[in-house]
């Protein structure tokens, strides 16, 4: 009974957390505008009808949230287009220079900016390769994600070509260790980063090879 309960919990808990986060984000994004949109929709008679188990008020509320989300999506796209325009781009560059001159804030801003550029703009191979790396000592291995080559100064000091590897922690992969290894010390795996993260988050319960075989059988 305990084994079946734990199996059911593993299935239901991530689903419940995902649903809760999605509902929170929807309410957070729509709450400032839902009153205005609801008052406008109240003027349409065709919405004042029941549908399945939904009351007229619920239909108006959910329709308002859907319209707000659609509007926010297109507004975000439009904002991205306008941002590329010269005037807006100049303002952003001015704000960027100001933030770079404010003590303490400039350190956080620069670091965040460099991380985002690295992940989404410069190197498409970042965190795409999965390796087994010796940690915390020789003879023991952990799953790691290859970031990129180490800083040139580190390679010059050691006279070796080094690779930077992120070692995520279990069960929270958003924290971890950043280590530098020689190429010959790493074992490259034929595994997707998503599979590696699942293995880490599940504390080794979800094994990538087993997961693939189960998908094939289904």
Backbone as a ProteinNet text record, in pm:
[ID]
protein_1_A
[PRIMARY]
XXXXXXXXXXXXXXXXXXXXXXXXXXXXXXXXXXXXXXXXXXXXXXXXXXXXXXXXXXXXXXXXXXXXXXXXXXXXXXXXXXXXXXXXXXXXXXXXXXXXXXXXXXXXXXXXXXXXXXXXXXXXXXXXXXXXXXXXXXXXXXXXXXXXXXXXXXXXXXXXXXXXXXXXXXXXXXXXXXXXXXXXXXXXXXXXXXXXXXXXXXXXXXXXXXXXXXXXXX
[TERTIARY]
83.1	0	86.9	193.7	282.3	347.6	389.4	455.7	361.6	234.2	136.9	105.9	100.7	73.1	184.1	309.7	424	424.4	391.6	386	279.8	162	56.4	94.6	168.2	211.2	310.2	400.8	499.3	430.2	316.1	243.4	160.1	90.3	-4.7	61	167.9	227.4	283.4	365.3	413	298.4	192.2	77.5	6.7	-11	-78.2	3	135.9	222.8	218.8	221.4	216.3	86.1	-25.8	-156.6	-163.7	-111.3	-115.2	-33.8	82.7	167.6	100.3	39.9	-28.3	-144.6	-225	-338.1	-290.1	-179.9	-124.7	-80.9	-12.4	35.4	-81.1	-184.8	-301.2	-369.7	-390.7	-454.8	-368.1	-236.2	-144	-146.5	-152.6	-148.3	-282.7	-392.5	-524.9	-591.8	-549.1	-618.2	-629.4	-523.6	-536.8	-639.6	-675.3	-762	-898.3	-913.3	-1033.2	-1159.8	-1153	-1271.3	-1320.8	-1228.6	-1265.4	-1324.6	-1258.3	-1305.4	-1439.6	-1456.1	-1583	-1698.9	-1676.5	-1782.6	-1821.3	-1724	-1754	-1833.5	-1793.1	-1860.3	-2001.4	-2027.5	-2161.9	-2267.1	-2221.3	-2315.4	-2363.1	-2296.8	-2334.9	-2432.1	-2549.7	-2655.6	-2624.6	-2550.7	-2529.3	-2439.1	-2371.6	-2287.3	-2365.2	-2486.5	-2565.2	-2648.7	-2582.1	-2646.3	-2557.7	-2620.3	-2543.1	-2484	-2370.3	-2305.4	-2247.6	-2302.3	-2264.1	-2285.4	-2178.5	-2190	-2149.5	-2127.2	-2081.2	-2200.3	-2195	-2296.3	-2261.5	-2355.9	-2325.8	-2209.5	-2201.9	-2091.5	-1957.4	-1954.2	-1829.9	-1788.7	-1888.2	-1857.7	-1795.3	-1851.7	-1797.5	-1657.7	-1635.4	-1504.9	-1398.4	-1426.4	-1327.8	-1304	-1410.2	-1392.9	-1305.4	-1324.2	-1241.5	-1095.1	-1066.8	-927.3	-863.8	-940.5	-887.1	-855.5	-946.9	-925.2	-805.2	-789.8	-676.4	-545.3	-541	-418.2	-382.2	-483.1	-458.1	-406.3	-467.9	-425	-282.3	-251.1	-115.8	-12.8	-49.3	42.7	76.3	-29	-5.3	60.8	31.3	97.5	246.5	281.2	422.1	495.2	429	489	507.2	404.3	411.4	522	535.8	641.8	779.3	793.4	920.7	952.5	848.8	868.3	907.2	835.4	863.4	1003	1045.6	1176.4	1288.6	1266.3	1368.5	1372.3	1277.2	1275.6	1385.4	1441	1560.2	1541	1430.3	1411	1405.4	1323.1	1311	1444.3	1513.2	1643.3	1743.2	1736.7	1825.7	1795.5	1667.1	1629.1	1677.8	1665.7	1710.7	1861.9	1934.8	2080.4	2117.4	2040	2064.2	2040.5	1927.6	1899.7	2004	2054.3	2158.8	2286.1	2322.8	2443.5	2426.7	2305.6	2279.5	2292.5	2231.3	2237.2	2380.5	2463.1	2602.1	2685.9	2633.7	2710.2	2667.9	2558.6	2510.8	2582.8	2651.8	2724.1	2630	2682.5	2611.3	2510.3	2419.7	2319.9	2387.9	2495.7	2561.8	2622.1	2667.5	2724.9	2618.7	2504	2394.2	2342.1	2326.5	2271.9	2363.9	2494	2589.8	2592.9	2595.2	2601.3	2478.2	2360.2	2235.3	2230.9	2275.5	2276.2	2366.8	2483.9	2578.1	2525.4	2459.8	2404.3	2295.6	2205.9	2095.9	2149	2248.9	2306.5	2373.7	2440.4	2509.8	2411.6	2302.5	2207	2122.3	2080.8	1981.6	2034.4	2155.2	2201.9	2330.6	2432.3	2565.3	2591.3	2573.6	2616.6	2498	2459.7	2344.3	2375.5	2501.8	2538.7	2551.5	2526.1	2537.8	2438.1	2488.1	2405.5	2333.1	2388.1	2325.3	2389.1	2509.6	2580	2580.1	2550.4	2544.9	2668.4	2730.7	2852.5	2845.7	2928.5	2959.7	3093.9	3096.2	3217.9	3259.4	3387.6	3433	3408.6	3327.7	3293.3	3225.3	3256.3	3351.4	3496.3	3518.9	3656	3666.8	3787.6	3809.4	3745.4	3673.6	3605.7	3457.7	3414.2	3271.6	3232.5	3110.2	3067.4	2933.7	2914.8	2787	2748.6	2619.1	2570.5	2593.4	2652.2	2678.8	2639.2	2623.1	2590.5	2708.1	2754.1	2868.4	2822.9	2890.6	2857.9	2932.4	3064.2	3148.2	3293.1	3385.9	3526.3	3551.6	3655.5	3690.4	3750.6	3757.3	3821.1	3965.1	4011.1	4146.9	4254.6	4236.1	4336.2	4352.8	4242.5	4249.9	4326.5	4299	4370.3	4518.8	4551.8	4692.3	4766.8	4703.4	4768.7	4795.1	4700.3	4714.8	4783.7	4802.4	4860.5	4776.7	4645.9	4554.3	4428.3	4368	4238.4	4130.9	4057.6	3958.8	3817	3722.4	3581	3503.2	3417.2	3334.8	3209.5	3184.1	3069.9	2987.2	2855.9	2763.7	2717.1	2736.5	2691.3	2567.1	2444.8	2323	2308.6	2244.8	2220.7	2083.4	2066.6	1941.9	1870	1737.2	1644.3	1618.9	1697.5	1678.1	1790.9	1765.7	1872.9	1906.1	1835.2	1866.5	1990.2	2039.6	2165.6	2264.3	2391.6	2489.5	2631.4	2723	2865	2913.4	3000.2	3059.1	3205.6	3238.2	3371.9	3435.2	3568.6	3643.5	3718.5	3703.6	3763.5	3846.7	3940.7	4008.2	3913	3928.4	3840.6	3845.3	3966	3979	3917.6	3886.9	3825.4	3673.8	3617.3	3472.1	3427.7	3313.1	3251.4	3123.1	3120.9	3004.8	2895.9	2773.1	2660.3	2565.4	2502.7	2400.2	2266.6	2254.5	2139.1	2101.3	1971.3	1925.5	1931.4	1954.4	1956.9	1828.6	1712.8	1585.9	1582.3	1637	1641.7	1734.2	1846.3	1940	1877.3	1803.8	1738.3	1632.6	1554.4	1455.2	1521.7	1633.9	1707.7	1755.1	1800.6	1851.3	1737.4	1628.6	1516.2	1450.1	1441.5	1374.8	1464.1	1584.8	1680.4	1718.7	1724.5	1767.2	1656.1	1530.9	1418.7	1383	1378.5	1347.4	1477.8	1502	1624.1	1596.8	1678.8	1652.5	1628.8	1710.6	1693.9	1561.2	1521.5	1393.2	1277.8	1291.6	1188.1	1167.8	1275.3	1267.1	1199	1236.9	1177.8	1028.1	986	844.9	765.7	824.5	758.2	742.7	844.5	838.3	729.9	718.9	618.4	476.9	461.1	327.9	287.9
-120.6	0	126.1	125.2	241.1	268.3	159.4	175	237.3	193.1	248	394	424.8	563	656.7	614.4	697.1	715.8	606.6	616.4	716.1	709.1	805	946.5	962.3	1095.4	1154.9	1072.3	1118.6	1168.6	1107.1	1148.2	1273.4	1277.3	1384.8	1514	1503.3	1622.1	1718.1	1672.9	1768	1830.1	1750.4	1803	1910.8	1884.8	1982.9	2110.9	2097.9	2215.9	2295.9	2225.4	2293.5	2370.9	2306.6	2372.2	2494	2478.7	2590.2	2709	2682	2789.9	2859.2	2779.6	2837.6	2925.6	2877.5	2955.7	3084	3074.5	3193.5	3296.9	3252	3344.8	3409.3	3328.9	3383.8	3490.3	3459.1	3556.4	3681	3661.1	3773.8	3868	3810.2	3892.6	3959.1	3892.9	3944	4028.7	4016.4	4084.3	4236.4	4306.5	4453.4	4497.8	4409.5	4451.5	4382.5	4279.6	4196.8	4276.5	4373.7	4453.7	4533.9	4599.1	4681.4	4596.5	4484.6	4399.4	4335.8	4296.6	4235.6	4333.3	4458.3	4558.9	4582.9	4573.3	4589.9	4470.7	4349.8	4228.9	4215.4	4275.8	4269.2	4333.7	4415.3	4483	4393.5	4276.8	4185.8	4081.3	4074.5	3985.2	3838	3806.7	3665.3	3594.6	3671.5	3610	3580.6	3633.1	3614.1	3486.4	3377.5	3246.7	3142.7	3037.4	2929.2	2841.3	2780.7	2688.4	2573.7	2454	2337	2366.9	2363.3	2388.5	2530.7	2616.6	2752.4	2848.7	2936.2	3040	3156.9	3245.9	3362.8	3446.6	3464.6	3542.8	3474.5	3341.6	3267.9	3275.3	3267	3276.7	3412.3	3520.1	3654	3667.4	3610.6	3619.1	3546.2	3422.2	3344.1	3402.9	3453.6	3518.4	3642.9	3716.8	3835.9	3798.5	3692.8	3651.1	3604.8	3532.4	3486.3	3605.6	3701.2	3820.5	3901.1	3910.6	3985.2	3917	3783.4	3709.9	3725.3	3718.5	3736.7	3877.9	3976.9	4116	4136.9	4079.9	4092.7	4028.1	3914.6	3847.4	3937	3990.7	4075.3	4207.2	4256.9	4378.8	4354.5	4237.6	4203.5	4193.5	4129.3	4119.4	4258.3	4341.4	4477.5	4557.3	4538.5	4608.2	4565.9	4436.7	4389.4	4450.7	4469.1	4532.1	4678.3	4747.8	4890.7	4911.6	4816.6	4828.8	4834.5	4770.3	4772.2	4904.8	4983.9	5115.3	5202.4	5291.3	5366.8	5447.1	5519.6	5606.9	5527.3	5421.6	5338.2	5271.7	5227.4	5162.4	5258.7	5385.8	5486.3	5508.5	5510.2	5525.3	5407.3	5287.5	5169	5174	5218.4	5229.3	5333.4	5444.3	5546.1	5489.4	5417.8	5355	5251.6	5181.1	5080.8	5147	5260.9	5332.6	5384.6	5432.6	5484	5371.6	5255.1	5141	5090.6	5104.6	5061	5153.3	5272.6	5368.2	5370.5	5302	5301.6	5192.4	5228.1	5126.5	5017.9	4897.1	4777.6	4730.6	4821.3	4783.5	4743.9	4814.5	4785	4643.5	4595.3	4460.8	4355.4	4368.8	4273.8	4282	4404	4424.6	4367.3	4394.6	4343.7	4191.6	4131.7	3985.6	3922	3975	3921.3	3936.7	4051.4	4079.1	3981.4	3955	3864.4	3721.9	3679.7	3544.3	3526.6	3624.7	3616.2	3614.6	3699.3	3702	3569.5	3511	3384.2	3271.4	3267.8	3158.1	3167.8	3290.6	3304.8	3364.1	3414.1	3481.5	3424.3	3410.3	3385.4	3239.6	3148.5	3010.7	2916.7	2860.4	2771.8	2634.5	2601.7	2470.8	2471	2584.6	2592.9	2500.9	2418.5	2324.4	2224	2192.2	2095.4	1957.3	1949	1821.7	1773	1644.3	1582.7	1494.9	1504.9	1428	1362.6	1260.1	1206.5	1265.8	1329.7	1396.2	1340.3	1321.8	1274	1378	1342.3	1433.2	1353.5	1372.3	1469	1420.1	1295.8	1245.8	1148.9	1110.1	1015.7	881.3	825	697.9	714	833.8	865.3	960.3	946.5	1027	1094.2	1209.8	1281	1319.9	1347.9	1397.8	1548.8	1595.2	1737.9	1786.1	1918	1981.5	2069.2	2048.4	2125.1	2267.3	2364.7	2504.9	2555	2561.1	2601.8	2586.4	2635.9	2628.7	2718.4	2682.8	2762.7	2896.2	2994.5	3122.7	3101.2	3175.9	3158.4	3166.4	3252.8	3267.2	3138.2	3067.3	2940.5	2836.2	2831.2	2736.2	2769.9	2899.1	2939.9	2902.5	2919	2889.3	2740.3	2656.4	2511.9	2444.1	2519.5	2464	2348.2	2351.8	2246.7	2310.5	2243.7	2288.1	2236.9	2329.8	2293.6	2321	2242	2257.4	2290.4	2389.8	2428.4	2341.9	2280	2189.4	2233.2	2241.5	2269.9	2137.5	2122.7	2003.5	2041.7	2010.6	2046.8	1962.2	2019.9	1945.6	1878.8	1779.3	1703.8	1740.6	1759.4	1753.9	1889.2	1990.9	2126.5	2157.8	2142.2	2160.8	2306.2	2402	2543.5	2586.9	2502.9	2529.8	2419	2443.9	2341.6	2393.4	2320.2	2354.4	2378.3	2476.5	2506.1	2463.6	2358.4	2299.3	2299.9	2293.6	2288.4	2155.9	2086.3	1954.5	1950.5	1858.1	1825.2	1743.7	1755	1682.4	1532	1479.1	1334.1	1282.8	1374	1331.7	1320	1366.4	1366	1250.5	1193.2	1087.9	1145.7	1165.7	1224.2	1118.8	1156.3	1064	1097.8	993.6	1012.7	1033	1148.8	1177.8	1324.4	1351.9	1489.4	1560	1693.4	1767.1	1750.6	1742	1724.8	1593	1488	1357.8	1361.3	1431.7	1443.6	1517.9	1625.1	1702.4	1617.4	1538.5	1449.7	1349.9	1296.7	1200.2	1264.2	1389.1	1459.7	1497.6	1553.4	1597.3	1479.7	1364.9	1248.1	1170	1223.3	1154.7	1017.8	1006.8	881.8	782.7	817.5	724.7	710.1	823.2	819.8	804.1	682.5	654	678.5	758.4	793.2	674	567.8	452.3	383.8	373.1	312	395	528.1	619.1	602.9	590.5	575.2	443.8	334.8	203.4	201.7	268.7	273.8	349.6	458.8	533.7	452.1	371	286	179.3	120.6	16.8	71.9	198.7	259.4	300.2
0	0	0	82.6	90.1	-44.3	-113.6	-242.8	-344.8	-346	-440.3	-407.2	-276.9	-236.3	-282.7	-264.8	-306	-457.5	-532.3	-678	-722.3	-658.4	-690.6	-654.6	-543.4	-500.1	-598.7	-649.7	-748.4	-874.5	-910.1	-1029.6	-1003.3	-889	-862.1	-815.1	-733.5	-673.8	-777.4	-876.1	-978.7	-1057.5	-1084.4	-1157.6	-1077.3	-946.5	-860.6	-849.8	-835.9	-825.9	-955.5	-1070.4	-1201	-1217.4	-1182.6	-1193.6	-1102.3	-978.6	-883.5	-934	-993.6	-1045.3	-1163.3	-1253.4	-1370.4	-1325.8	-1229.4	-1179.2	-1112.8	-1036.6	-971.1	-1074.4	-1180.1	-1282.8	-1357.7	-1388.5	-1458.4	-1372.6	-1244.1	-1154.3	-1136.1	-1127.6	-1108.5	-1228.3	-1349.8	-1471.2	-1500.9	-1465.9	-1504.8	-1397.6	-1272.4	-1162.5	-1180.9	-1226.5	-1239.6	-1344.1	-1439.9	-1550.3	-1551	-1465.4	-1475.4	-1444.4	-1352.4	-1318	-1435.9	-1508.2	-1623.3	-1735.4	-1767.5	-1876.8	-1841.3	-1715.8	-1671.9	-1685.8	-1648.8	-1660.1	-1805.1	-1896.2	-2038.7	-2091.7	-2052.2	-2100.2	-2044.6	-1930.3	-1871.1	-1960.3	-2054.3	-2144.1	-2258.1	-2276.5	-2384.3	-2330	-2389.4	-2341	-2363.9	-2471.8	-2504.5	-2403	-2316.3	-2213.3	-2085.6	-2074.7	-1953.2	-1963	-1994.2	-2002.6	-1936.5	-1887	-1825.7	-1934.8	-1905.7	-1998.4	-1917.3	-1939.2	-1860.9	-1712.6	-1634.1	-1489.8	-1453.1	-1552.6	-1527.4	-1519.1	-1420.3	-1406.8	-1498.9	-1527.6	-1612.6	-1560.8	-1427.5	-1370	-1394.2	-1383.3	-1407.4	-1554	-1642.5	-1785.2	-1818.1	-1762.9	-1786.2	-1727.8	-1607	-1541.7	-1622.6	-1663.7	-1738.9	-1878	-1939.9	-2070.6	-2057.8	-1949.6	-1924.7	-1912.2	-1836.4	-1816	-1946.3	-2027.9	-2156.6	-2247.1	-2254.2	-2337.7	-2288.4	-2155.1	-2098.6	-2134.1	-2123	-2155.4	-2302.7	-2390.1	-2533.6	-2561	-2496.4	-2515	-2464.7	-2348.8	-2294.2	-2385.3	-2446.3	-2538.1	-2657.5	-2721.2	-2838.4	-2800.3	-2678.7	-2632.4	-2613.1	-2559.9	-2540.1	-2673.1	-2771.6	-2904.9	-2966	-2952.5	-3006.4	-2939.3	-2807.1	-2734	-2784.3	-2815.6	-2869.9	-3004.5	-3087.6	-3219.1	-3203.6	-3113.5	-3092.7	-3034.4	-2949.3	-2885	-2987.4	-3100.9	-3206.3	-3281.4	-3258.7	-3322.1	-3262.9	-3341.6	-3302.8	-3175.1	-3162.6	-3047.1	-2917.9	-2916.4	-2796.6	-2765.9	-2871.4	-2852.6	-2789.2	-2828.1	-2770	-2622	-2586.6	-2446.4	-2362.7	-2419.4	-2346.5	-2325.4	-2428.2	-2413.1	-2308.6	-2302.3	-2200.7	-2061	-2044.5	-1915.6	-1879	-1979.9	-1957.2	-1905.3	-1963	-1917.9	-1775.4	-1743.5	-1608	-1505.2	-1535.9	-1443.3	-1425.3	-1530.3	-1521.1	-1432	-1400.7	-1320.4	-1173.8	-1139.2	-1000.2	-921.8	-813.2	-735	-684	-668.8	-621.8	-726.4	-768.1	-868.5	-998.8	-1035	-1161.7	-1162.8	-1046.9	-1040.2	-1068.1	-1001.1	-1021.6	-1163.8	-1215.7	-1350	-1457.1	-1445.2	-1543.5	-1544.6	-1424.3	-1414.5	-1476.4	-1441.8	-1497.4	-1648.4	-1696.2	-1840.2	-1914.8	-1859.5	-1924.5	-1926.5	-1816.9	-1811.6	-1917.2	-1927.9	-2024.4	-2167.2	-2195.6	-2329.5	-2362.5	-2263.7	-2285.4	-2312.7	-2235	-2247.4	-2372.7	-2411.7	-2516.3	-2646.1	-2646.1	-2766.8	-2822.7	-2739.2	-2793.4	-2827.4	-2731.9	-2750.8	-2742.7	-2856	-2860.6	-2800.8	-2778.6	-2725.5	-2574	-2509.7	-2364.5	-2297.6	-2204.3	-2127	-2216.4	-2333.9	-2423.2	-2412.5	-2353.3	-2343.2	-2198.3	-2180.4	-2047.9	-2029.2	-1913.3	-1887	-1749.4	-1733.1	-1600.8	-1559.3	-1443.2	-1397.3	-1260.9	-1237.4	-1106.5	-997.7	-899.2	-790	-680.2	-553.2	-495.4	-493.1	-545.5	-550.6	-667.3	-703.2	-811.6	-776.5	-872.5	-848.7	-824.8	-790.9	-776.7	-888.5	-940.4	-1053.7	-1025.1	-1087	-1082.4	-1224.4	-1242.1	-1370.5	-1376	-1485.2	-1501.5	-1639.8	-1652.1	-1780.4	-1823	-1944.8	-1994.7	-2025.4	-1963.7	-1987.6	-2111.4	-2102.1	-2214.6	-2171.9	-2253.5	-2216.2	-2095.2	-2018.8	-1901.6	-1944.4	-1853	-1887.3	-1933.8	-2033.4	-2086.6	-1978.8	-1879.5	-1773.9	-1695.2	-1670.9	-1597.4	-1678	-1808.9	-1894	-1902.1	-1906	-1912.7	-1785.2	-1670.5	-1543.6	-1525.9	-1572.1	-1553.7	-1671.7	-1781.3	-1903.5	-1957.9	-1930.8	-1975.6	-2033.6	-2131.5	-2181.2	-2085.8	-2026	-1926.1	-1977.4	-1926.1	-1961.9	-1835.4	-1843.1	-1728.5	-1725.1	-1609.1	-1593.6	-1473.5	-1495	-1384.5	-1325.1	-1193.7	-1121.6	-1042	-1092.5	-1018.6	-892.7	-791.2	-667.7	-671.8	-585.6	-575.1	-445.8	-445.7	-560.4	-624	-585.7	-638.9	-736.8	-867.7	-966.3	-995.3	-931.7	-955	-877.6	-786.6	-717.9	-754.5	-730.5	-763.9	-752.9	-815.3	-812.7	-955.1	-970.9	-1100.6	-1094.9	-1169.2	-1164	-1302.3	-1304.5	-1429.9	-1437.9	-1550.3	-1569.3	-1695.5	-1699.9	-1824.5	-1910.5	-2040.9	-2132.3	-2105.9	-2081.4	-2065.1	-1935.7	-1841.4	-1715.1	-1725.2	-1836.1	-1852.6	-1941	-1905.9	-1987	-2046	-2177.7	-2243.7	-2262	-2230.8	-2235.2	-2349.7	-2404.5	-2506.9	-2435.3	-2369.8	-2285.9	-2304.4	-2312.6	-2325.7	-2190.3	-2190.8	-2063.4	-1983.3	-2052.7	-1982.5	-1906.5	-1967.4	-1901.5	-1780.3	-1794.2	-1682.4	-1565.9	-1594.8	-1488.4	-1418.7	-1495.4	-1434.7	-1340.1	-1383.9	-1301.7	-1171.5	-1181	-1063	-968.6	-1024.6	-942.3	-870.9	-939.3	-881.6	-786.4	-757.9	-669.9	-724.5	-856.1	-918.9	-942.7	-909.7	-927.7	-1075.6	-1148.4	-1291.8	-1368.9	-1417.8	-1492.6	-1640.5	-1709.9	-1849.7	-1940.7	-1930.4	-2018.7	-1993.8	-1865.4	-1830.7	-1883.8	-1873.6	-1921.4	-2071.4	-2147.8	-2293.8	-2329.5	-2259.5	-2287.8	-2259.5	-2151.1	-2117.3	-2222.5	-2275.1	-2381.9	-2507.9	-2539.5	-2658	-2643.8	-2522.6	-2499.8	-2505.4	-2460	-2462.4	-2605.1
[MASK]
++++++++++++++++++++++++++++++++++++++++++++++++++++++++++++++++++++++++++++++++++++++++++++++++++++++++++++++++++++++++++++++++++++++++++++++++++++++++++++++++++++++++++++++++++++++++++++++++++++++++++++++++++++++++++

